[in-house]
């Protein structure tokens, strides 16, 4: 009898332990299922982001196209032409405009090909250099009209402006996205 009682008592203990293990196992399974569903919904949410990234990249290239056009020497001079300034004042205004336009679009580098961003940066630097060099070659009493004329004459030379090359690079990248 005692042997039977011990066995029943042991059986009850085993069943309790088995019950606890079963509850723990079920708890772990529920937890894992919940985590799996959360992970799946996270992955599903990220899937459309790829399409959104393409849209963001296209918008970034659009902005860089506009930037490139706005800081091209020919467009800068025609947009900022004012005969009230001296050549040095106009040059300072042109350089300030280039820098502001560039700074306004600085975050676009996060969405575009690094080589395209480098080309845009080189365009900015080249245009600032050209403005400084051309203005420096003018007499100290030169007018804004003299400066404008000198810059426009420079832009008429073959391959004088990098902006066309940068625009071609941007268009190439956009075609790859489409």
Biotite code that builds the C-alpha atoms (Angstrom):
import biotite.structure as struc

atoms = struc.array([
    struc.Atom([0.000, 0.000, 0.000], chain_id="A", res_id=1, res_name="UNK", atom_name="CA", element="C"),
    struc.Atom([2.698, 2.410, 0.962], chain_id="A", res_id=2, res_name="UNK", atom_name="CA", element="C"),
    struc.Atom([4.389, 1.634, -2.308], chain_id="A", res_id=3, res_name="UNK", atom_name="CA", element="C"),
    struc.Atom([1.159, 2.439, -4.104], chain_id="A", res_id=4, res_name="UNK", atom_name="CA", element="C"),
    struc.Atom([0.705, 5.674, -2.149], chain_id="A", res_id=5, res_name="UNK", atom_name="CA", element="C"),
    struc.Atom([4.193, 6.804, -3.005], chain_id="A", res_id=6, res_name="UNK", atom_name="CA", element="C"),
    struc.Atom([3.582, 6.017, -6.579], chain_id="A", res_id=7, res_name="UNK", atom_name="CA", element="C"),
    struc.Atom([0.328, 7.960, -6.631], chain_id="A", res_id=8, res_name="UNK", atom_name="CA", element="C"),
    struc.Atom([1.948, 10.854, -4.847], chain_id="A", res_id=9, res_name="UNK", atom_name="CA", element="C"),
    struc.Atom([4.866, 10.751, -7.266], chain_id="A", res_id=10, res_name="UNK", atom_name="CA", element="C"),
    struc.Atom([2.441, 10.554, -10.165], chain_id="A", res_id=11, res_name="UNK", atom_name="CA", element="C"),
    struc.Atom([0.656, 13.652, -8.952], chain_id="A", res_id=12, res_name="UNK", atom_name="CA", element="C"),
    struc.Atom([3.971, 15.482, -8.681], chain_id="A", res_id=13, res_name="UNK", atom_name="CA", element="C"),
    struc.Atom([4.942, 14.379, -12.159], chain_id="A", res_id=14, res_name="UNK", atom_name="CA", element="C"),
    struc.Atom([1.574, 15.527, -13.494], chain_id="A", res_id=15, res_name="UNK", atom_name="CA", element="C"),
    struc.Atom([1.941, 18.905, -11.786], chain_id="A", res_id=16, res_name="UNK", atom_name="CA", element="C"),
    struc.Atom([5.440, 19.298, -13.207], chain_id="A", res_id=17, res_name="UNK", atom_name="CA", element="C"),
    struc.Atom([4.203, 18.158, -16.605], chain_id="A", res_id=18, res_name="UNK", atom_name="CA", element="C"),
    struc.Atom([1.332, 20.655, -16.368], chain_id="A", res_id=19, res_name="UNK", atom_name="CA", element="C"),
    struc.Atom([3.708, 23.473, -15.469], chain_id="A", res_id=20, res_name="UNK", atom_name="CA", element="C"),
    struc.Atom([5.996, 22.545, -18.357], chain_id="A", res_id=21, res_name="UNK", atom_name="CA", element="C"),
    struc.Atom([3.025, 22.424, -20.711], chain_id="A", res_id=22, res_name="UNK", atom_name="CA", element="C"),
    struc.Atom([1.852, 25.871, -19.592], chain_id="A", res_id=23, res_name="UNK", atom_name="CA", element="C"),
    struc.Atom([5.404, 27.235, -20.010], chain_id="A", res_id=24, res_name="UNK", atom_name="CA", element="C"),
    struc.Atom([5.672, 25.645, -23.448], chain_id="A", res_id=25, res_name="UNK", atom_name="CA", element="C"),
    struc.Atom([2.345, 27.118, -24.502], chain_id="A", res_id=26, res_name="UNK", atom_name="CA", element="C"),
    struc.Atom([3.411, 30.506, -23.118], chain_id="A", res_id=27, res_name="UNK", atom_name="CA", element="C"),
    struc.Atom([6.629, 30.396, -25.091], chain_id="A", res_id=28, res_name="UNK", atom_name="CA", element="C"),
    struc.Atom([4.729, 29.398, -28.228], chain_id="A", res_id=29, res_name="UNK", atom_name="CA", element="C"),
    struc.Atom([2.276, 32.293, -27.799], chain_id="A", res_id=30, res_name="UNK", atom_name="CA", element="C"),
    struc.Atom([5.176, 34.668, -27.228], chain_id="A", res_id=31, res_name="UNK", atom_name="CA", element="C"),
    struc.Atom([7.028, 33.417, -30.317], chain_id="A", res_id=32, res_name="UNK", atom_name="CA", element="C"),
    struc.Atom([3.864, 33.639, -32.432], chain_id="A", res_id=33, res_name="UNK", atom_name="CA", element="C"),
    struc.Atom([3.310, 37.215, -31.263], chain_id="A", res_id=34, res_name="UNK", atom_name="CA", element="C"),
    struc.Atom([6.923, 38.106, -32.056], chain_id="A", res_id=35, res_name="UNK", atom_name="CA", element="C"),
    struc.Atom([6.658, 36.429, -35.440], chain_id="A", res_id=36, res_name="UNK", atom_name="CA", element="C"),
    struc.Atom([3.516, 38.404, -36.278], chain_id="A", res_id=37, res_name="UNK", atom_name="CA", element="C"),
    struc.Atom([5.194, 41.630, -35.144], chain_id="A", res_id=38, res_name="UNK", atom_name="CA", element="C"),
    struc.Atom([8.248, 40.839, -37.246], chain_id="A", res_id=39, res_name="UNK", atom_name="CA", element="C"),
    struc.Atom([6.087, 39.989, -40.229], chain_id="A", res_id=40, res_name="UNK", atom_name="CA", element="C"),
    struc.Atom([4.162, 43.246, -39.948], chain_id="A", res_id=41, res_name="UNK", atom_name="CA", element="C"),
    struc.Atom([7.460, 45.139, -39.656], chain_id="A", res_id=42, res_name="UNK", atom_name="CA", element="C"),
    struc.Atom([8.748, 43.448, -42.796], chain_id="A", res_id=43, res_name="UNK", atom_name="CA", element="C"),
    struc.Atom([5.460, 44.171, -44.564], chain_id="A", res_id=44, res_name="UNK", atom_name="CA", element="C"),
    struc.Atom([5.709, 47.816, -43.558], chain_id="A", res_id=45, res_name="UNK", atom_name="CA", element="C"),
    struc.Atom([9.237, 48.004, -44.899], chain_id="A", res_id=46, res_name="UNK", atom_name="CA", element="C"),
    struc.Atom([8.357, 46.496, -48.239], chain_id="A", res_id=47, res_name="UNK", atom_name="CA", element="C"),
    struc.Atom([6.569, 49.574, -49.598], chain_id="A", res_id=48, res_name="UNK", atom_name="CA", element="C"),
    struc.Atom([9.483, 51.677, -48.415], chain_id="A", res_id=49, res_name="UNK", atom_name="CA", element="C"),
    struc.Atom([11.476, 50.371, -51.367], chain_id="A", res_id=50, res_name="UNK", atom_name="CA", element="C"),
    struc.Atom([8.962, 52.024, -53.654], chain_id="A", res_id=51, res_name="UNK", atom_name="CA", element="C"),
    struc.Atom([9.046, 55.138, -51.473], chain_id="A", res_id=52, res_name="UNK", atom_name="CA", element="C"),
    struc.Atom([12.851, 55.140, -51.695], chain_id="A", res_id=53, res_name="UNK", atom_name="CA", element="C"),
    struc.Atom([12.602, 55.222, -55.465], chain_id="A", res_id=54, res_name="UNK", atom_name="CA", element="C"),
    struc.Atom([10.276, 58.177, -55.213], chain_id="A", res_id=55, res_name="UNK", atom_name="CA", element="C"),
    struc.Atom([12.623, 59.911, -52.772], chain_id="A", res_id=56, res_name="UNK", atom_name="CA", element="C"),
    struc.Atom([15.577, 59.239, -55.052], chain_id="A", res_id=57, res_name="UNK", atom_name="CA", element="C"),
    struc.Atom([13.715, 60.606, -58.068], chain_id="A", res_id=58, res_name="UNK", atom_name="CA", element="C"),
    struc.Atom([12.735, 63.703, -56.111], chain_id="A", res_id=59, res_name="UNK", atom_name="CA", element="C"),
    struc.Atom([16.349, 64.143, -55.022], chain_id="A", res_id=60, res_name="UNK", atom_name="CA", element="C"),
    struc.Atom([17.521, 63.943, -58.631], chain_id="A", res_id=61, res_name="UNK", atom_name="CA", element="C"),
    struc.Atom([14.838, 66.481, -59.596], chain_id="A", res_id=62, res_name="UNK", atom_name="CA", element="C"),
    struc.Atom([16.115, 68.841, -56.917], chain_id="A", res_id=63, res_name="UNK", atom_name="CA", element="C"),
    struc.Atom([19.706, 68.342, -58.078], chain_id="A", res_id=64, res_name="UNK", atom_name="CA", element="C"),
    struc.Atom([18.638, 69.065, -61.643], chain_id="A", res_id=65, res_name="UNK", atom_name="CA", element="C"),
    struc.Atom([17.106, 72.311, -60.450], chain_id="A", res_id=66, res_name="UNK", atom_name="CA", element="C"),
    struc.Atom([20.179, 73.110, -58.352], chain_id="A", res_id=67, res_name="UNK", atom_name="CA", element="C"),
    struc.Atom([22.485, 72.452, -61.283], chain_id="A", res_id=68, res_name="UNK", atom_name="CA", element="C"),
    struc.Atom([20.411, 74.697, -63.504], chain_id="A", res_id=69, res_name="UNK", atom_name="CA", element="C"),
    struc.Atom([20.187, 77.454, -60.896], chain_id="A", res_id=70, res_name="UNK", atom_name="CA", element="C"),
    struc.Atom([23.942, 77.571, -60.223], chain_id="A", res_id=71, res_name="UNK", atom_name="CA", element="C"),
    struc.Atom([25.034, 77.399, -63.855], chain_id="A", res_id=72, res_name="UNK", atom_name="CA", element="C"),
    struc.Atom([26.995, 80.558, -64.587], chain_id="A", res_id=73, res_name="UNK", atom_name="CA", element="C"),
    struc.Atom([24.796, 81.692, -67.458], chain_id="A", res_id=74, res_name="UNK", atom_name="CA", element="C"),
    struc.Atom([21.587, 81.380, -65.435], chain_id="A", res_id=75, res_name="UNK", atom_name="CA", element="C"),
    struc.Atom([23.111, 82.960, -62.342], chain_id="A", res_id=76, res_name="UNK", atom_name="CA", element="C"),
    struc.Atom([24.301, 86.016, -64.220], chain_id="A", res_id=77, res_name="UNK", atom_name="CA", element="C"),
    struc.Atom([21.039, 86.539, -66.076], chain_id="A", res_id=78, res_name="UNK", atom_name="CA", element="C"),
    struc.Atom([19.024, 86.094, -62.883], chain_id="A", res_id=79, res_name="UNK", atom_name="CA", element="C"),
    struc.Atom([21.182, 88.363, -60.733], chain_id="A", res_id=80, res_name="UNK", atom_name="CA", element="C"),
    struc.Atom([22.142, 90.995, -63.281], chain_id="A", res_id=81, res_name="UNK", atom_name="CA", element="C"),
    struc.Atom([22.008, 94.400, -61.612], chain_id="A", res_id=82, res_name="UNK", atom_name="CA", element="C"),
    struc.Atom([23.932, 97.405, -62.911], chain_id="A", res_id=83, res_name="UNK", atom_name="CA", element="C"),
    struc.Atom([23.923, 99.164, -59.516], chain_id="A", res_id=84, res_name="UNK", atom_name="CA", element="C"),
    struc.Atom([26.679, 96.916, -58.147], chain_id="A", res_id=85, res_name="UNK", atom_name="CA", element="C"),
    struc.Atom([30.388, 96.871, -58.704], chain_id="A", res_id=86, res_name="UNK", atom_name="CA", element="C"),
    struc.Atom([31.941, 93.782, -60.266], chain_id="A", res_id=87, res_name="UNK", atom_name="CA", element="C"),
    struc.Atom([33.201, 92.647, -56.842], chain_id="A", res_id=88, res_name="UNK", atom_name="CA", element="C"),
    struc.Atom([29.759, 93.078, -55.252], chain_id="A", res_id=89, res_name="UNK", atom_name="CA", element="C"),
    struc.Atom([28.091, 91.113, -58.040], chain_id="A", res_id=90, res_name="UNK", atom_name="CA", element="C"),
    struc.Atom([30.694, 88.362, -57.746], chain_id="A", res_id=91, res_name="UNK", atom_name="CA", element="C"),
    struc.Atom([30.138, 88.177, -53.984], chain_id="A", res_id=92, res_name="UNK", atom_name="CA", element="C"),
    struc.Atom([26.373, 87.953, -54.572], chain_id="A", res_id=93, res_name="UNK", atom_name="CA", element="C"),
    struc.Atom([26.803, 85.216, -57.175], chain_id="A", res_id=94, res_name="UNK", atom_name="CA", element="C"),
    struc.Atom([29.044, 83.179, -54.868], chain_id="A", res_id=95, res_name="UNK", atom_name="CA", element="C"),
    struc.Atom([26.680, 83.640, -51.940], chain_id="A", res_id=96, res_name="UNK", atom_name="CA", element="C"),
    struc.Atom([23.768, 82.474, -54.099], chain_id="A", res_id=97, res_name="UNK", atom_name="CA", element="C"),
    struc.Atom([25.699, 79.376, -55.198], chain_id="A", res_id=98, res_name="UNK", atom_name="CA", element="C"),
    struc.Atom([26.545, 78.489, -51.607], chain_id="A", res_id=99, res_name="UNK", atom_name="CA", element="C"),
    struc.Atom([22.992, 79.029, -50.365], chain_id="A", res_id=100, res_name="UNK", atom_name="CA", element="C"),
    struc.Atom([21.507, 76.952, -53.183], chain_id="A", res_id=101, res_name="UNK", atom_name="CA", element="C"),
    struc.Atom([23.993, 74.168, -52.454], chain_id="A", res_id=102, res_name="UNK", atom_name="CA", element="C"),
    struc.Atom([23.411, 74.270, -48.693], chain_id="A", res_id=103, res_name="UNK", atom_name="CA", element="C"),
    struc.Atom([19.653, 74.226, -49.253], chain_id="A", res_id=104, res_name="UNK", atom_name="CA", element="C"),
    struc.Atom([20.057, 70.927, -51.124], chain_id="A", res_id=105, res_name="UNK", atom_name="CA", element="C"),
    struc.Atom([22.774, 69.335, -48.993], chain_id="A", res_id=106, res_name="UNK", atom_name="CA", element="C"),
    struc.Atom([20.502, 66.549, -47.708], chain_id="A", res_id=107, res_name="UNK", atom_name="CA", element="C"),
    struc.Atom([19.904, 65.275, -51.232], chain_id="A", res_id=108, res_name="UNK", atom_name="CA", element="C"),
    struc.Atom([23.272, 63.523, -51.062], chain_id="A", res_id=109, res_name="UNK", atom_name="CA", element="C"),
    struc.Atom([21.575, 60.902, -48.874], chain_id="A", res_id=110, res_name="UNK", atom_name="CA", element="C"),
    struc.Atom([19.415, 59.752, -51.772], chain_id="A", res_id=111, res_name="UNK", atom_name="CA", element="C"),
    struc.Atom([21.634, 59.975, -54.841], chain_id="A", res_id=112, res_name="UNK", atom_name="CA", element="C"),
    struc.Atom([24.621, 58.187, -56.283], chain_id="A", res_id=113, res_name="UNK", atom_name="CA", element="C"),
    struc.Atom([27.775, 59.484, -54.517], chain_id="A", res_id=114, res_name="UNK", atom_name="CA", element="C"),
    struc.Atom([29.405, 60.165, -57.882], chain_id="A", res_id=115, res_name="UNK", atom_name="CA", element="C"),
    struc.Atom([26.530, 62.428, -58.900], chain_id="A", res_id=116, res_name="UNK", atom_name="CA", element="C"),
    struc.Atom([26.750, 64.285, -55.603], chain_id="A", res_id=117, res_name="UNK", atom_name="CA", element="C"),
    struc.Atom([30.504, 64.671, -56.129], chain_id="A", res_id=118, res_name="UNK", atom_name="CA", element="C"),
    struc.Atom([29.828, 66.092, -59.605], chain_id="A", res_id=119, res_name="UNK", atom_name="CA", element="C"),
    struc.Atom([27.369, 68.634, -58.155], chain_id="A", res_id=120, res_name="UNK", atom_name="CA", element="C"),
    struc.Atom([29.902, 69.607, -55.480], chain_id="A", res_id=121, res_name="UNK", atom_name="CA", element="C"),
    struc.Atom([32.593, 69.982, -58.154], chain_id="A", res_id=122, res_name="UNK", atom_name="CA", element="C"),
    struc.Atom([30.226, 72.175, -60.181], chain_id="A", res_id=123, res_name="UNK", atom_name="CA", element="C"),
    struc.Atom([29.696, 74.425, -57.165], chain_id="A", res_id=124, res_name="UNK", atom_name="CA", element="C"),
    struc.Atom([33.427, 74.679, -56.491], chain_id="A", res_id=125, res_name="UNK", atom_name="CA", element="C"),
    struc.Atom([34.287, 75.217, -60.158], chain_id="A", res_id=126, res_name="UNK", atom_name="CA", element="C"),
    struc.Atom([31.735, 77.993, -60.572], chain_id="A", res_id=127, res_name="UNK", atom_name="CA", element="C"),
    struc.Atom([32.977, 79.791, -57.453], chain_id="A", res_id=128, res_name="UNK", atom_name="CA", element="C"),
    struc.Atom([36.540, 79.480, -58.724], chain_id="A", res_id=129, res_name="UNK", atom_name="CA", element="C"),
    struc.Atom([35.624, 80.773, -62.196], chain_id="A", res_id=130, res_name="UNK", atom_name="CA", element="C"),
    struc.Atom([33.714, 83.745, -60.770], chain_id="A", res_id=131, res_name="UNK", atom_name="CA", element="C"),
    struc.Atom([36.680, 84.638, -58.544], chain_id="A", res_id=132, res_name="UNK", atom_name="CA", element="C"),
    struc.Atom([39.196, 84.263, -61.374], chain_id="A", res_id=133, res_name="UNK", atom_name="CA", element="C"),
    struc.Atom([37.181, 86.221, -63.922], chain_id="A", res_id=134, res_name="UNK", atom_name="CA", element="C"),
    struc.Atom([36.330, 88.973, -61.451], chain_id="A", res_id=135, res_name="UNK", atom_name="CA", element="C"),
    struc.Atom([39.949, 89.115, -60.320], chain_id="A", res_id=136, res_name="UNK", atom_name="CA", element="C"),
    struc.Atom([41.024, 89.740, -63.907], chain_id="A", res_id=137, res_name="UNK", atom_name="CA", element="C"),
    struc.Atom([38.824, 92.841, -64.116], chain_id="A", res_id=138, res_name="UNK", atom_name="CA", element="C"),
    struc.Atom([39.989, 96.336, -63.105], chain_id="A", res_id=139, res_name="UNK", atom_name="CA", element="C"),
    struc.Atom([39.126, 97.342, -59.528], chain_id="A", res_id=140, res_name="UNK", atom_name="CA", element="C"),
    struc.Atom([36.582, 99.893, -60.755], chain_id="A", res_id=141, res_name="UNK", atom_name="CA", element="C"),
    struc.Atom([34.780, 97.405, -63.037], chain_id="A", res_id=142, res_name="UNK", atom_name="CA", element="C"),
    struc.Atom([30.999, 97.433, -62.927], chain_id="A", res_id=143, res_name="UNK", atom_name="CA", element="C"),
    struc.Atom([28.557, 94.577, -62.510], chain_id="A", res_id=144, res_name="UNK", atom_name="CA", element="C"),
    struc.Atom([27.869, 94.889, -66.232], chain_id="A", res_id=145, res_name="UNK", atom_name="CA", element="C"),
    struc.Atom([31.567, 94.287, -66.954], chain_id="A", res_id=146, res_name="UNK", atom_name="CA", element="C"),
    struc.Atom([31.532, 91.256, -64.665], chain_id="A", res_id=147, res_name="UNK", atom_name="CA", element="C"),
    struc.Atom([28.345, 89.869, -66.220], chain_id="A", res_id=148, res_name="UNK", atom_name="CA", element="C"),
    struc.Atom([29.692, 90.348, -69.723], chain_id="A", res_id=149, res_name="UNK", atom_name="CA", element="C"),
    struc.Atom([32.978, 88.618, -68.843], chain_id="A", res_id=150, res_name="UNK", atom_name="CA", element="C"),
    struc.Atom([31.215, 85.628, -67.279], chain_id="A", res_id=151, res_name="UNK", atom_name="CA", element="C"),
    struc.Atom([28.758, 85.304, -70.169], chain_id="A", res_id=152, res_name="UNK", atom_name="CA", element="C"),
    struc.Atom([31.602, 85.463, -72.697], chain_id="A", res_id=153, res_name="UNK", atom_name="CA", element="C"),
    struc.Atom([33.352, 82.710, -70.765], chain_id="A", res_id=154, res_name="UNK", atom_name="CA", element="C"),
    struc.Atom([30.243, 80.505, -70.870], chain_id="A", res_id=155, res_name="UNK", atom_name="CA", element="C"),
    struc.Atom([30.050, 80.710, -74.657], chain_id="A", res_id=156, res_name="UNK", atom_name="CA", element="C"),
    struc.Atom([33.339, 78.805, -75.027], chain_id="A", res_id=157, res_name="UNK", atom_name="CA", element="C"),
    struc.Atom([33.033, 75.093, -75.775], chain_id="A", res_id=158, res_name="UNK", atom_name="CA", element="C"),
    struc.Atom([32.914, 72.940, -72.643], chain_id="A", res_id=159, res_name="UNK", atom_name="CA", element="C"),
    struc.Atom([33.359, 76.004, -70.446], chain_id="A", res_id=160, res_name="UNK", atom_name="CA", element="C"),
    struc.Atom([30.573, 75.006, -68.098], chain_id="A", res_id=161, res_name="UNK", atom_name="CA", element="C"),
    struc.Atom([30.432, 71.769, -66.161], chain_id="A", res_id=162, res_name="UNK", atom_name="CA", element="C"),
    struc.Atom([26.661, 72.083, -65.660], chain_id="A", res_id=163, res_name="UNK", atom_name="CA", element="C"),
    struc.Atom([25.834, 70.275, -68.921], chain_id="A", res_id=164, res_name="UNK", atom_name="CA", element="C"),
    struc.Atom([27.970, 67.310, -67.921], chain_id="A", res_id=165, res_name="UNK", atom_name="CA", element="C"),
    struc.Atom([26.407, 67.210, -64.438], chain_id="A", res_id=166, res_name="UNK", atom_name="CA", element="C"),
    struc.Atom([22.915, 67.342, -65.944], chain_id="A", res_id=167, res_name="UNK", atom_name="CA", element="C"),
    struc.Atom([23.807, 64.418, -68.224], chain_id="A", res_id=168, res_name="UNK", atom_name="CA", element="C"),
    struc.Atom([25.021, 62.413, -65.209], chain_id="A", res_id=169, res_name="UNK", atom_name="CA", element="C"),
    struc.Atom([21.776, 63.145, -63.356], chain_id="A", res_id=170, res_name="UNK", atom_name="CA", element="C"),
    struc.Atom([19.691, 62.137, -66.365], chain_id="A", res_id=171, res_name="UNK", atom_name="CA", element="C"),
    struc.Atom([21.653, 58.901, -66.670], chain_id="A", res_id=172, res_name="UNK", atom_name="CA", element="C"),
    struc.Atom([20.955, 58.018, -63.028], chain_id="A", res_id=173, res_name="UNK", atom_name="CA", element="C"),
    struc.Atom([17.256, 58.865, -63.398], chain_id="A", res_id=174, res_name="UNK", atom_name="CA", element="C"),
    struc.Atom([16.984, 56.590, -66.424], chain_id="A", res_id=175, res_name="UNK", atom_name="CA", element="C"),
    struc.Atom([18.456, 53.774, -64.340], chain_id="A", res_id=176, res_name="UNK", atom_name="CA", element="C"),
    struc.Atom([15.718, 54.304, -61.748], chain_id="A", res_id=177, res_name="UNK", atom_name="CA", element="C"),
    struc.Atom([12.904, 54.302, -64.266], chain_id="A", res_id=178, res_name="UNK", atom_name="CA", element="C"),
])
